[in-house]
């Protein structure tokens, strides 16, 4: 059923006839009469009693009048919501990532996003590594993923943003004699608290682990527990510099030689993001000094 037919029907009811309704709708009387007949034919009922001088609703017409007004009210509400999203007055962006990026860079991105667009919200979903991020995007559970861009994401639209600077962190108990930067080979002599079983870490841990990972004193998959163990002097760990500065303020931090960096960026499930997602993308790009404007999302 065409929505304009419903609108025409309600106008005829409100104006008490075809003539005044046609004037209010700025259409001809014959066109409006034909539209009402078309509506009746599609519904398979007679909506108006035309036997008198004035159109009167039939029983079916009175029932349809209630439904028609409800339809128009629902449509008006939807339009209002859509306009609010388009104007960035409301909306939510669903973001999926995993432990490696849940603090750096995601926290800064969301803080800047909320500051720039206080009426928009963000929903963060936890995934198990890059594969989990891409699965969530495929299933429609999220619209944007934050991921290691070195991972295979060929089927998705990708927006590279930057790199994490990974550092060695440890307290006085284990940091004595550390050089700055630390040769990767030298880290093989240092007791480490890391997640050996995490395939996402394997690519950058290989060169700092001794044979059979003998220098791993604690194999820990829980970041907060890792930070507590490092703070307690159990061993050192490797993590993004930004996270180390926030979570291990009393630890000694050393860059690695050669440097150890992990590229990251956004991946999208489609080339037509929602207005809220477009706003988040613009903020993320702006934080990383990529030329963009919150009101001109254009090509990326």
SERO-4910 file (N, C-alpha, C, O; in steps of 0.05 Angstrom, whole numbers):
BEGIN
 pado doro    nc1    nc2    nc3   cac1   cac2   cac3    cc1    cc2    cc3    oc1    oc2    oc3
  Unk    A     17    -24      0      0      0      0     18     25      0     36     27     16
  Unk    A     11     44    -18     27     69    -19     19     87      4     -5     90     11
  Unk    A     39     99     17     34    116     40     18    140     33      2    150     49
  Unk    A     21    150      8      6    174      1    -24    169     -1    -40    187      4
  Unk    A    -32    144     -7    -60    137     -7    -72    138     22    -94    147     26
  Unk    A    -56    130     41    -65    132     69    -68    161     77    -87    168     90
  Unk    A    -48    178     69    -50    206     75    -74    219     62    -88    235     75
  Unk    A    -81    211     37   -104    222     23   -130    214     38   -148    230     41
  Unk    A   -131    189     47   -155    179     61   -160    196     86   -182    205     91
  Unk    A   -139    200    102   -142    215    127   -150    244    121   -166    255    136
  Unk    A   -139    255    100   -147    283     93   -176    285     86   -190    304     94
  Unk    A   -187    265     71   -215    266     64   -232    264     89   -252    278     91
  Unk    A   -224    246    108   -239    244    133   -239    270    148   -259    279    158
  Unk    A   -215    282    151   -212    306    167   -226    330    155   -236    347    170
  Unk    A   -227    332    129   -240    355    116   -269    349    108   -282    367     97
  Unk    A   -279    326    113   -307    320    109   -315    316     80   -339    316     74
  Unk    A   -296    313     62   -303    309     34   -280    313     16   -258    321     24
  Unk    A   -284    307    -10   -263    308    -30   -254    336    -36   -231    341    -39
  Unk    A   -273    355    -39   -267    381    -48   -246    395    -30   -225    404    -39
  Unk    A   -253    397     -5   -235    411     14   -209    396     18   -187    408     21
  Unk    A   -210    369     18   -186    353     21   -168    357     -3   -143    359      1
  Unk    A   -179    358    -27   -162    363    -51   -149    390    -50   -125    392    -58
  Unk    A   -163    410    -40   -151    437    -38   -128    437    -18   -107    449    -23
  Unk    A   -132    423      4   -110    422     25    -86    407     15    -63    412     23
  Unk    A    -91    387     -2    -69    370    -13    -57    381    -38    -36    371    -48
  Unk    A    -69    402    -49    -60    415    -74    -60    395    -98    -42    394   -114
  Unk    A    -81    379    -99    -85    361   -122   -114    365   -132   -130    378   -118
  Unk    A   -120    355   -155   -146    359   -167   -166    340   -154   -159    319   -143
  Unk    A   -192    347   -155   -212    330   -143   -214    303   -157   -216    283   -143
  Unk    A   -213    302   -184   -214    276   -197   -190    258   -189   -194    234   -186
  Unk    A   -167    270   -186   -143    254   -178   -147    242   -150   -140    219   -145
  Unk    A   -158    259   -132   -162    249   -104   -184    228   -104   -181    208    -89
  Unk    A   -205    232   -119   -227    212   -120   -216    185   -130   -223    164   -120
  Unk    A   -199    187   -151   -188    162   -162   -169    149   -142   -169    124   -140
  Unk    A   -154    165   -126   -136    153   -106   -152    138    -85   -143    117    -76
  Unk    A   -175    149    -77   -191    136    -56   -202    110    -67   -203     90    -53
  Unk    A   -211    110    -92   -221     85   -105   -199     64   -107   -203     40   -102
  Unk    A   -174     73   -113   -152     55   -115   -146     43    -87   -141     19    -85
  Unk    A   -148     59    -66   -144     49    -39   -165     28    -32   -158      7    -21
  Unk    A   -190     34    -38   -211     15    -32   -208    -11    -48   -212    -33    -37
  Unk    A   -199     -9    -73   -195    -33    -89   -173    -50    -77   -175    -75    -77
  Unk    A   -151    -38    -68   -129    -53    -57   -136    -66    -31   -126    -87    -24
  Unk    A   -153    -52    -15   -161    -63     11   -183    -83      8   -187   -100     25
  Unk    A   -198    -81    -14   -220   -100    -19   -245    -93     -2   -261   -110      3
  Unk    A   -247    -67      6   -270    -58     22   -279    -31     12   -264    -17     -1
  Unk    A   -304    -23     20   -314      4     15   -309     20     40   -319     13     61
  Unk    A   -295     42     37   -287     59     60   -308     81     65   -311     89     88
  Unk    A   -321     91     44   -339    113     47   -367    106     36   -369     92     15
  Unk    A   -387    115     50   -415    112     40   -420    137     23   -421    159     34
  Unk    A   -424    134     -3   -428    156    -21   -457    161    -28   -463    175    -47
  Unk    A   -476    149    -13   -504    151    -20   -516    178    -13   -536    187    -25
  Unk    A   -505    192      6   -515    218     15   -500    241      2   -482    236    -15
  Unk    A   -506    265     11   -492    289      0   -464    291     12   -447    304      0
  Unk    A   -460    279     35   -434    280     48   -422    252     51   -437    233     58
  Unk    A   -396    250     46   -383    224     50   -384    216     79   -377    231     97
  Unk    A   -392    191     84   -392    180    111   -376    154    112   -376    139     93
  Unk    A   -361    151    133   -345    126    136   -363    102    140   -383    103    155
  Unk    A   -356     80    126   -369     55    132   -357     42    156   -338     53    168
  Unk    A   -367     20    165   -355      6    188   -326     -1    182   -308      3    198
  Unk    A   -321    -11    157   -294    -17    149   -277      9    149   -253      8    156
  Unk    A   -289     31    140   -275     56    139   -267     66    166   -245     77    170
  Unk    A   -285     63    185   -278     72    213   -255     55    224   -238     66    238
  Unk    A   -255     29    218   -233     12    228   -207     20    215   -186     22    227
  Unk    A   -209     26    189   -184     33    174   -174     61    183   -150     66    183
  Unk    A   -193     78    191   -185    105    200   -167    103    224   -147    118    226
  Unk    A   -173     85    242   -156     82    266   -129     72    258   -108     82    267
  Unk    A   -129     51    240   -103     40    231    -87     60    215    -62     62    218
  Unk    A   -100     76    198    -86     95    181    -72    117    198    -50    124    192
  Unk    A    -86    126    219    -74    147    235    -50    136    251    -30    149    256
  Unk    A    -53    111    259    -30     98    273     -6     95    254     17     99    262
  Unk    A    -12     88    229     10     85    210     24    112    206     49    113    206
  Unk    A      9    133    202     21    159    197     36    169    221     57    182    218
  Unk    A     26    163    245     40    171    269     67    156    272     88    167    279
  Unk    A     66    130    266     91    114    267    111    124    247    135    125    253
  Unk    A    102    130    223    120    140    202    132    166    210    156    171    206
  Unk    A    116    183    222    126    209    231    148    206    253    168    220    253
  Unk    A    143    187    271    163    181    292    189    171    280    211    179    288
  Unk    A    187    153    260    211    142    247    226    165    233    251    166    235
  Unk    A    212    182    219    225    204    206    240    222    225    262    231    220
  Unk    A    227    227    248    240    244    268    266    231    278    286    244    282
  Unk    A    265    205    283    288    191    292    310    191    271    334    195    278
  Unk    A    303    186    246    323    186    225    336    213    222    360    215    218
  Unk    A    319    234    223    330    261    221    349    268    244    369    281    240
  Unk    A    342    258    268    359    262    291    386    249    287    407    261    294
  Unk    A    386    225    276    411    211    271    427    225    250    452    229    252
  Unk    A    414    233    228    428    247    207    440    273    216    462    281    207
  Unk    A    427    286    235    438    311    245    456    306    269    465    325    282
  Unk    A    461    281    275    479    273    297    469    283    324    484    290    342
  Unk    A    442    282    327    430    289    353    424    263    368    417    265    392
  Unk    A    426    240    355    421    215    369    434    193    352    440    197    329
  Unk    A    438    170    365    449    147    351    471    134    367    480    144    387
  Unk    A    478    110    357    498     94    371    516     80    351    506     71    330
  Unk    A    542     78    357    560     63    340    570     39    356    578     41    379
  Unk    A    568     15    343    577    -10    356    606    -16    346    610    -18    322
  Unk    A    624    -19    365    652    -22    359    662    -49    371    655    -55    394
  Unk    A    677    -64    356    688    -89    366    718    -88    365    730    -79    345
  Unk    A    731    -98    386    760   -100    386    768   -121    406    751   -136    416
  Unk    A    794   -124    411    804   -144    429    825   -131    448    831   -107    445
  Unk    A    836   -147    466    852   -136    488    874   -118    479    881    -98    492
  Unk    A    887   -124    456    910   -109    448    904    -79    443    922    -62    446
  Unk    A    879    -73    436    872    -46    430    849    -34    447    839    -12    442
  Unk    A    841    -49    467    819    -40    484    825    -15    500    806     -1    508
  Unk    A    850    -10    505    858     15    519    870     34    500    861     57    497
  Unk    A    891     26    487    905     42    467    901     29    439    911      7    435
  Unk    A    887     43    421    879     71    421    849     76    427    840     98    425
  Unk    A    834     55    434    805     57    435    795     77    456    776     92    450
  Unk    A    807     78    479    798     96    500    799    125    491    780    141    494
  Unk    A    822    133    479    825    160    469    805    166    447    794    188    446
  Unk    A    800    147    430    781    151    408    753    157    419    739    175    411
  Unk    A    744    140    438    717    143    448    714    168    465    694    181    463
  Unk    A    735    175    480    734    200    495    731    224    477    714    242    482
  Unk    A    746    225    455    744    247    436    717    247    421    706    268    416
  Unk    A    708    223    415    682    220    402    659    231    419    642    245    409
  Unk    A    659    223    444    638    233    463    640    263    468    620    276    471
  Unk    A    664    273    468    667    302    472    657    317    448    645    338    450
  Unk    A    663    307    424    655    320    399    625    317    394    612    335    385
  Unk    A    614    293    400    586    287    395    573    276    420    569    252    423
  Unk    A    567    293    439    557    284    465    530    270    465    522    257    484
  Unk    A    515    274    443    489    260    441    490    233    428    470    219    427
  Unk    A    514    225    419    518    199    408    530    181    429    545    190    447
  Unk    A    525    155    427    537    136    446    553    115    431    550    112    406
  Unk    A    569    100    446    585     79    434    581     53    450    579     54    475
  Unk    A    580     31    436    577      5    449    602    -12    441    606    -17    417
  Unk    A    618    -19    461    643    -34    455    639    -64    460    629    -71    482
  Unk    A    646    -80    441    643   -109    442    671   -122    443    688   -114    428
  Unk    A    675   -141    461    700   -154    463    701   -178    445    682   -194    443
  Unk    A    723   -182    431    727   -204    413    753   -219    420    770   -209    434
  Unk    A    755   -243    409    779   -259    414    798   -256    389    798   -273    371
  Unk    A    813   -234    389    832   -230    367    820   -220    341    795   -216    340
  Unk    A    836   -216    321    826   -206    295    804   -223    283    785   -212    271
  Unk    A    806   -249    285    785   -267    274    758   -261    287    738   -260    273
  Unk    A    759   -257    313    734   -251    327    722   -224    318    698   -221    316
  Unk    A    740   -205    313    730   -178    303    717   -181    277    695   -171    273
  Unk    A    729   -195    258    718   -198    231    692   -214    232    674   -209    216
  Unk    A    691   -234    249    666   -250    252    643   -233    262    621   -235    252
  Unk    A    649   -215    282    628   -198    293    618   -178    271    594   -172    270
  Unk    A    636   -169    254    628   -151    232    611   -166    212    591   -156    203
  Unk    A    619   -190    205    603   -206    186    575   -211    196    556   -210    180
  Unk    A    573   -217    221    547   -224    233    530   -199    239    506   -202    247
  Unk    A    541   -176    235    526   -151    240    525   -144    270    509   -127    277
  Unk    A    541   -156    286    542   -149    315    555   -122    320    550   -110    341
  Unk    A    571   -113    301    585    -88    304    588    -76    276    586    -90    256
  Unk    A    592    -50    276    595    -36    250    624    -28    244    632    -25    221
  Unk    A    640    -25    266    668    -17    263    685    -36    280    677    -42    302
  Unk    A    708    -44    270    727    -59    285    753    -44    288    761    -30    269
  Unk    A    766    -47    311    793    -37    315    811    -61    315    807    -79    332
  Unk    A    831    -61    297    845    -86    292    874    -81    285    881    -59    276
  Unk    A    890   -101    288    918   -101    277    916   -102    247    907   -122    236
  Unk    A    924    -81    233    920    -80    204    939    -99    190    938   -102    165
  Unk    A    958   -112    204    975   -132    191    959   -158    189    968   -176    174
  Unk    A    937   -161    203    921   -185    201    905   -185    174    901   -164    163
  Unk    A    897   -208    165    883   -211    140    855   -199    143    838   -210    158
  Unk    A    849   -178    128    823   -166    129    814   -158    101    801   -137     97
  Unk    A    822   -173     81    819   -166     53    790   -161     45    785   -145     27
  Unk    A    771   -174     58    743   -171     49    730   -147     61    706   -142     57
  Unk    A    744   -130     77    732   -108     90    745    -81     82    768    -81     72
  Unk    A    731    -60     85    742    -33     81    759    -27    105    750    -29    128
  Unk    A    784    -19    100    803    -14    122    812     15    121    816     28    100
  Unk    A    816     26    145    826     53    149    850     52    167    847     52    192
  Unk    A    875     51    157    899     51    174    900     77    190    894     99    180
  Unk    A    908     75    216    909     98    233    937    104    244    945    127    244
  Unk    A    951     84    254    976     89    266    989     63    275    983     41    266
  Unk    A   1008     66    293   1023     43    304   1026     46    335   1029     68    345
  Unk    A   1025     24    348   1031     23    376   1061     19    379   1073      2    366
  Unk    A   1073     34    397   1102     31    404   1103     12    428   1096     19    450
  Unk    A   1112    -13    423   1113    -32    444   1139    -30    459   1161    -28    447
  Unk    A   1138    -31    486   1161    -27    503   1163    -50    523   1144    -64    529
  Unk    A   1187    -52    534   1192    -70    557   1187    -55    583   1198    -32    586
  Unk    A   1172    -66    601   1166    -53    626   1172    -71    650   1164    -94    650
  Unk    A   1185    -60    670   1190    -75    694   1199    -57    717   1208    -35    712
  Unk    A   1196    -66    741   1203    -50    765   1233    -54    771   1247    -69    758
  Unk    A   1242    -41    792   1270    -42    800   1281    -70    804   1304    -76    799
  Unk    A   1263    -88    813   1271   -115    819   1283   -129    794   1302   -145    797
  Unk    A   1272   -124    771   1281   -138    746   1295   -120    726   1307   -130    707
  Unk    A   1293    -93    731   1303    -75    710   1332    -66    714   1342    -50    698
  Unk    A   1346    -77    734   1374    -69    738   1391    -76    714   1390    -98    704
  Unk    A   1406    -56    705   1424    -60    682   1412    -59    655   1425    -65    635
  Unk    A   1386    -51    654   1374    -49    627   1386    -26    612   1391     -4    622
  Unk    A   1391    -31    586   1400     -9    569   1376      4    556   1354     -6    558
  Unk    A   1381     26    543   1360     40    530   1368     49    502   1384     68    499
  Unk    A   1358     37    481   1338     15    481   1350    -12    487   1374    -15    489
  Unk    A   1332    -31    491   1341    -58    497   1342    -75    472   1322    -76    457
  Unk    A   1365    -87    466   1365   -105    443   1345   -128    447   1343   -138    469
  Unk    A   1331   -135    426   1311   -156    429   1324   -182    440   1312   -196    456
  Unk    A   1348   -188    430   1361   -213    439   1366   -212    469   1366   -233    482
  Unk    A   1371   -188    481   1377   -186    509   1352   -192    526   1354   -200    549
  Unk    A   1329   -188    514   1304   -193    529   1301   -222    535   1286   -230    553
  Unk    A   1314   -239    520   1312   -268    524   1324   -277    551   1320   -299    560
  Unk    A   1339   -259    563   1351   -265    590   1334   -253    613   1341   -257    636
  Unk    A   1312   -241    606   1295   -227    626   1270   -244    632   1258   -253    613
  Unk    A   1263   -248    657   1238   -262    664   1214   -246    654   1212   -222    660
  Unk    A   1196   -259    640   1174   -245    628   1147   -255    638   1144   -279    645
  Unk    A   1128   -237    640   1100   -244    645   1084   -236    620   1078   -213    616
  Unk    A   1078   -256    603   1065   -251    578   1045   -273    572   1045   -293    585
  Unk    A   1029   -268    551   1009   -288    543   1021   -304    520   1018   -297    496
  Unk    A   1034   -326    526   1047   -343    506   1027   -356    487   1032   -360    464
  Unk    A   1004   -363    498    984   -377    482    968   -360    463    951   -370    448
  Unk    A    972   -334    464    957   -316    447    969   -315    419    991   -304    416
  Unk    A    956   -325    398    967   -325    371    972   -297    360    988   -293    343
  Unk    A    957   -277    371    960   -250    362    986   -237    372    995   -218    361
  Unk    A    998   -249    393   1023   -239    403   1047   -253    392   1070   -244    395
  Unk    A   1043   -276    379   1065   -293    371   1084   -278    352   1108   -282    354
  Unk    A   1073   -261    334   1090   -249    314   1111   -230    326   1133   -227    316
  Unk    A   1104   -217    349   1124   -199    361   1137   -210    386   1156   -197    397
  Unk    A   1129   -233    395   1142   -245    418   1164   -264    411   1182   -270    427
  Unk    A   1164   -274    386   1183   -294    378   1212   -286    384   1228   -302    394
  Unk    A   1219   -261    378   1247   -253    380   1255   -246    409   1279   -241    414
  Unk    A   1236   -245    428   1244   -239    455   1240   -263    474   1244   -260    498
  Unk    A   1232   -285    463   1229   -309    480   1253   -328    476   1262   -332    453
  Unk    A   1263   -338    497   1284   -358    497   1274   -384    485   1250   -387    480
  Unk    A   1292   -403    480   1283   -429    470   1262   -441    487   1265   -441    512
  Unk    A   1241   -450    475   1218   -462    489   1206   -443    509   1193   -451    529
  Unk    A   1209   -417    504   1198   -396    522   1207   -399    551   1191   -395    569
  Unk    A   1232   -407    554   1242   -412    582   1243   -388    599   1243   -390    623
  Unk    A   1244   -363    587   1245   -339    603   1217   -329    610   1215   -308    623
  Unk    A   1196   -343    603   1169   -336    611   1164   -349    638   1160   -373    641
  Unk    A   1163   -332    659   1159   -342    686   1129   -345    693   1121   -361    709
  Unk    A   1113   -328    680   1084   -330    683   1071   -326    656   1075   -306    642
  Unk    A   1056   -347    648   1040   -345    623   1013   -335    631    997   -350    642
  Unk    A   1007   -310    626    983   -297    636    967   -284    613    978   -268    598
  Unk    A    942   -291    610    925   -280    589    908   -257    598    892   -246    583
  Unk    A    910   -250    624    893   -229    635    909   -203    640    925   -203    658
  Unk    A    906   -183    624    922   -159    626    924   -146    654    946   -141    663
  Unk    A    901   -142    668    904   -130    695    921   -147    714    936   -136    730
  Unk    A    918   -174    711    935   -191    728    964   -189    720    982   -189    738
  Unk    A    969   -186    694    997   -182    685   1009   -157    697   1032   -158    707
  Unk    A    994   -136    697   1004   -110    708   1010   -113    738   1029   -102    747
  Unk    A    992   -127    752    997   -131    781   1022   -147    786   1037   -141    804
  Unk    A   1026   -168    770   1049   -185    773   1075   -169    767   1095   -173    781
  Unk    A   1074   -153    746   1098   -136    740   1103   -116    762   1126   -112    770
  Unk    A   1082   -104    772   1085    -84    794   1097    -98    819   1111    -85    834
  Unk    A   1090   -123    822   1100   -138    845   1128   -148    841   1139   -161    859
  Unk    A   1141   -143    818   1168   -151    814   1172   -180    805   1194   -190    805
  Unk    A   1150   -193    797   1152   -221    788   1167   -223    762   1182   -243    758
  Unk    A   1164   -204    745   1177   -205    719   1171   -179    703   1157   -162    713
  Unk    A   1181   -178    679   1175   -155    661   1154   -164    641   1147   -187    639
  Unk    A   1144   -145    626   1125   -151    605   1129   -133    581   1144   -113    583
  Unk    A   1116   -139    559   1117   -122    535   1089   -113    529   1071   -129    527
  Unk    A   1086    -86    526   1059    -75    522   1062    -47    509   1084    -36    508
  Unk    A   1040    -36    499   1042    -10    486   1051     11    506   1044     11    530
  Unk    A   1068     30    497   1079     50    515   1057     66    529   1059     71    553
  Unk    A   1036     73    515   1014     89    527   1002     73    550    996     85    571
  Unk    A    997     48    546    985     31    567   1004     28    591    996     30    614
  Unk    A   1030     24    585   1050     22    606   1051     47    623   1053     45    648
  Unk    A   1050     70    611   1051     95    626   1027     99    644   1029    111    665
  Unk    A   1004     88    635    979     91    651    977     70    673    970     76    695
  Unk    A    984     45    666    979     23    684   1003     16    702   1000      3    723
  Unk    A   1027     23    693   1051     17    708   1068     42    712   1090     44    702
  Unk    A   1057     61    726   1071     87    728   1098     86    742   1114    104    738
  Unk    A   1103     65    758   1128     63    772   1148     45    759   1170     39    770
  Unk    A   1141     35    735   1158     16    722   1179     30    704   1175     53    696
  Unk    A   1201     17    699   1221     27    680   1212     18    652   1205     -5    648
  Unk    A   1212     37    633   1203     30    606   1227     33    587   1242     52    589
  Unk    A   1230     13    570   1251     14    551   1240      6    523   1226    -13    520
  Unk    A   1248     22    503   1242     15    476   1259     -9    468   1279    -15    482
  Unk    A   1253    -21    446   1268    -45    437   1284    -38    412   1277    -20    397
  Unk    A   1305    -53    409   1323    -49    386   1326    -76    371   1337    -95    381
  Unk    A   1316    -77    346   1302    -56    332   1274    -52    344   1264    -69    358
  Unk    A   1262    -28    338   1237    -21    350   1215    -42    344   1215    -55    323
  Unk    A   1197    -45    363   1175    -64    360   1149    -48    358   1141    -35    378
  Unk    A   1137    -48    335   1112    -32    331   1090    -50    320   1095    -68    304
  Unk    A   1065    -43    327   1042    -58    318   1023    -39    304   1012    -21    318
  Unk    A   1018    -43    278   1000    -24    264    971    -30    271    963    -53    276
  Unk    A    955     -9    272    926    -13    278    909      6    261    919     25    250
  Unk    A    884      0    259    866     17    244    837      7    248    832    -10    264
  Unk    A    820     18    232    791     11    232    785     -7    209    796     -3    187
  Unk    A    767    -26    213    756    -41    191    726    -39    192    714    -38    214
  Unk    A    713    -37    169    684    -32    167    670    -55    153    681    -67    135
  Unk    A    645    -60    161    631    -82    149    618    -74    122    609    -91    107
  Unk    A    617    -48    116    606    -39     91    618    -12     84    632      0    100
  Unk    A    613     -4     59    623     22     50    603     44     55    608     67     46
  Unk    A    582     38     69    561     59     74    555     59    104    534     49    112
  Unk    A    573     69    121    569     69    150    545     87    158    537    105    143
  Unk    A    534     82    181    513     99    192    525    126    199    549    129    201
  Unk    A    508    146    202    518    173    210    535    172    235    555    186    237
  Unk    A    526    156    255    542    155    280    569    142    275    589    151    286
  Unk    A    570    121    258    596    109    252    613    128    236    638    129    240
  Unk    A    601    143    218    617    163    203    629    184    221    652    193    217
  Unk    A    614    192    241    624    211    261    648    199    276    668    213    280
  Unk    A    646    174    284    668    161    299    693    159    281    715    164    290
  Unk    A    689    152    256    711    150    237    725    177    234    750    178    234
  Unk    A    709    198    231    721    225    228    738    232    253    759    243    250
  Unk    A    727    226    276    742    233    301    768    216    302    789    227    308
  Unk    A    766    190    296    790    173    297    811    183    277    835    183    284
  Unk    A    803    190    254    822    200    234    834    226    243    857    232    239
  Unk    A    817    243    254    827    269    264    848    266    285    868    281    286
  Unk    A    844    247    303    864    243    325    891    234    314    912    239    326
  Unk    A    890    221    291    915    211    279    924    228    256    939    219    239
  Unk    A    914    253    256    924    273    237    920    266    208    936    272    191
  Unk    A    898    252    203    890    246    175    870    267    168    851    272    183
  Unk    A    873    280    145    856    302    137    827    293    135    820    276    118
  Unk    A    810    303    152    782    297    151    766    319    164    777    336    178
  Unk    A    740    319    159    722    338    171    698    323    181    687    307    166
  Unk    A    688    329    205    665    314    216    641    317    199    623    300    201
  Unk    A    639    338    183    615    342    167    619    335    138    601    336    122
  Unk    A    644    326    131    650    318    104    666    292    104    690    292    105
  Unk    A    651    270    104    664    245    108    676    234     82    697    221     83
  Unk    A    664    240     60    676    234     34    690    207     31    682    188     44
  Unk    A    710    207     14    725    182     10    746    179     32    757    199     41
  Unk    A    750    154     40    772    150     59    790    128     48    810    121     61
***
